[in-house]
């Protein structure tokens, strides 16, 4: 089997694929549609070029991307950093590449919880790299057999450009402690976020009522999951608000 690996030149996935007697070509340069046609599978991991639609369509089995965030949160650059700044779920995702940026259908996904010792951006980044590589290797056979549930990304999520990092002063680079960058939010900032979350939740409640009147209990149960998610966020924010003066 001939595999094109786009991105990082050194990682355990490349060695894993080679050990399994695959012909692996590693490339960090920009590719075109004619070049990718010769490969059975194309895998992207840390690839810095935007892949155009004609290249995607030229691939026999699409292009599989490995992204170190829990999509749809933190698309784009520096996903690990923004997961802390935006206080979003941490994790890793294997998904198909489409015409958007990190917006394609999800194959596999895992939430990651860091330990207290993983207190720098470097440590958490290395943990996410480990988790995404293990997730891929554990599911490579499933990918070859098409044994996965292809899932659309839900919600608007979040996205950041490379330049968005410029406003933050990382004194020790990625070795900077996460707590040194996270600013303590004011009472009014927390209240504003509570208001935003409650507004979203009110929309969910109305959707549930409409579905109920249309006699769609299965869909209604899915929306109840969203309601519970936002209620948990509100509970966390109110706890932070009550403890903010300590």
N, C-alpha and C positions, 0 to 999 in steps of 0.2 A: 504494500500500500504506500502511495506517495503522499506525503503531508507537507504543507507549507505552514511554517510557524512564523508569525509576524510579531516582532517586538523584542522582548528581552532575549539576549543571546545566551545567557547562562541561567538555567533554573532546572529544577528536578523533573519538570514535565518533559523537557526535551530528552533527557536521559531515559526517562520512563518509556517514551515512544520509541526510542532507538533500541532499547533492550528487547522490546516486543517485535523486533525485526521489521520496523517500518523505515522507509526511506524518508528522512526528515531534512528539509531545506529550511534554514533559518535566515530570515531577512528583516532588516529594520528600515530599508529604503522604501520609497513609494512604489507601488505595484500597479500594473494595468491589467485590463481584462484578458488580453492574449496570454500574459504570463500565468495567471491563476488557473487557466483552463486545463493545464496539464496535471493538476493535483486532485486527489480524491477528497481530501479534507483540508480546509484552511482554518487555522486557529490563531486568534489575535489575543495577545497578552502584553500590555505595556506598549502597544503600538501607537506612535505619536502622530500618524497621518490620518486624515479623514478619508474614509473609503467611499468612493463614488458608487452610485447605483449600478452603473454598467459593470463594475468589477464584481459587485455582489451577485448580480444576475448571471455572471459567467462561471461562478463556482458551482460545482456539481451538487454539493450538499450544503450550500449556504456558507456563511462565515460565523464561526463560534467565537464569542468574545468572553474573556475572563475579567470581571470588574470587581474591585475590592470595596464595594458598598452594597447595602441592602436596597437594591432598586425597588421603586423609582427614586429613592432618596440619593442625593449627592451624585448626580450624573456629572460628567465632565472631569475637570482637573482636581487633584488633591482630595479625593473623596473621604479619605480617613480624617484629614484635618477638619473638613466641614461637618463631619458627623458629630464632632464635639462642639464646634462653634454654634451649629444650628440645633444641637440637642436632638438628633434623629437616631433612629435605630441603626446599630452597627452590624455589619455582616458582609457576605460575599455572594456574588451572583454569576452564574454562567448563562449567557443569553445569546440569541441570534442577533447579528448586526442587521439593521435596516437603514433606511435613508436618514433617520434621525441620529442624534448623538446619545448612545446608551439607552435607546428607547425600544429596542427589539424585544421579541417574545422571550420569556424566561424558560429555561430548561430545568435548572437546579439552583437552589438558593439555601443559604444557611445563616442564621443569626449568630453573632459572636458576642460573648460577654467577657470583658477584660477583667483580669485580677487587679488587686490594689498595687501589685508590683509593676504592672504594665502602665507606668505613669508618664511616659514620654511619647511623643508622636512617632519616634523611631521604633520603640518597642511595640506599639500597637500596629504600626504599619507592617513590621516583620511578622507579627502574629497573623494579620490578614492575608499576607502573601502565603504563609504556610497553609492557612485554612483553604484558600482558593485552589492551591495546587493539590492538596489532598482531596478536596471535593471533586476536582476534575479527574484525578487518577482513579478514584473510587467509582466514577461513573462513566469512564471511557467505554467500557463494554456496552453500557446502556445507550450511549450515544450511537455506537456502531449499529446496534439493533433497533434504533429508533424507539427505545423503551423509556419514554419520558412523556410527561404531560406538558405540552407547549401552552404556556399561560401568558395572556396579555398583561402588561403592566397596568396596575390600577392606581388612579389618583394622579395629581399633577406632579408630586414629588418635588425635587429641587435640583438646581443646576448651577454650576459655578465655572467661570472662566479662569484661566491661568493668572490673569492680572488681578483678580479679586483678592489674592493673597498679599498683595503689595501693602495694604493698609495695616498689616499685622507685623509686629516686630518680634521675630523669632531670634532671641539673643544668641542661643546656642544651636541655631538651625533646627533640624528635626530632633535633636537631642533635648530640646527645650521641654521642660515639664508642662504637661497639659494644663495643670492648675495655674501656672504662671501666665497663661494666655487668656484663660476664661475670666471674663469680668463678671463681677457680681451685679445682677440686675436690680434696678430700683423697684420699689413697690408699684409705681405707676406702669413700668414696663411689663411687670408680671400681670397686672390687671388688664392691660391692653391685649396681651396674648390670651388671657382667659376669655375676653370678649370675642376675639377672632375664632377661637375654638368653639365657643358656644354658638356662634353664628353658623359655622359649618354643621354643627350637630343639629341645629333646628331644621336645616335643609334635609338632613338624614331622616328626622322624625316625619316630616311631611312626605318624603318618598315612601317610608314604611306604610303610612296611612293610605296612600294611593294604591300601593301594591296590595294591601289588605283588602281594599274595596274591589280590587280586580281579581280577588281570589287566587293570589299567587304566593302561597305560604313558603315555598322553597326560597324564592327571591327575597321575601320579607325576612327570613332568618339570616340571610347573608348581610342585609342592611343592619340587622340588629348587632352583628359583629362589629360593624363600623361604629355604631352608637356606643357600644361598650368600650371600644378603643379610645374614642374622644372623651368619654366619661373618665377613663383612667388618666388621660392627660390632664384634664381639669383637676382631678384629685391631687395629682403630683404638683401642679402649679399652685394650688391653694395651700398645700403643705409647705412649699418653698416660701410663699407669702407670709405664712404664720411664723416661720422661723427666721425671716429675713433680718429681724432686729437683734438676733442673738450674736 
